[in-house]
Amino acid sequence: MKTNYKRVLIKLSGEALSGEKKVGVCYDTVLDICKKIKEIYDMGVEIGIVVGGGNFWRGRQNEEFDRATADYIGMLATTMNALTLNDAFRQLKVPSRVQTAIEMRQVAEFYIKGRAHKHLDKKRIVIFGCGTGSPFFTTDTAAALKAAEIDANLLIKATNVDGIYSKDPKKNKDALKYDELSYLDVLNKKLNVMDFTAITMCMDNNIPVLVVNINNKGDLKNGISGKKVGTIVK
């Protein structure tokens, strides 16, 4: 199976790592996700990953905290998830590195763009923790930023939904699924796929966004192979 994408950035939600537990980490689920990512790694695709921390902490849902403090706590949550993914890749014998936007020498490398590029050139998966390293920015924005910095040809939003819908498909049976959208469609329709900053950054850097369900076997592999899966924004 061939792909037109040499390098991709995968945005994983923290919730995707929790499985049916809905909170924390389900290691079997993490291992299953990493096996799906390994499938495209084995195709020769260079991979960066930005992971969220919502399975441990959601800053916006803790309004009693100062917003900046809540966001920094969330960054620590993303680091826990990044280390978990790294360990799963180790078990699968896939070379990977964790880089964080906040310095944590004992557990991860500090993010340096040139070093990230060297890892990717050497066919190592790079897992980015701590989002942008600054409060008030989402991990979606961090994914768009890292995609631009590592010269990714595609940003994959790996979620628990099989694409972008006009409404929440879990609450509305009449929700319409889109196969393809423009960046402006997402902005003008106010579709809840990524925050506006992230979509605008992808638009400015001409990085297409593919939204797929990480739980569906083969969707990730088929999506980067050009098959009709999920929703593409370009």
Buried (B, 14 or more C-beta within 10 A) or exposed (E): EEBEBEBBBBBBBBBBBBBEEEEEBBEEBBBBBBBBBBBBBEBEBBBBBBBBBBBBBBBEEBEEBEEEEBBBBBBBBBBBBBBBBBBBBEEBEBEBBBBBBBEBEEEBBBBEEEBBBEBBEEEBBBBBBBBBBBBEBBBBBBBBBBBBBBBBBBBBBBBEBBBBBEEEBEEEEEEEEBEEBEBEBBBEEEBEBBBEBBBBBBBEBEBBBBBBBBBBEEBBBBBBBEEEBBBBBB
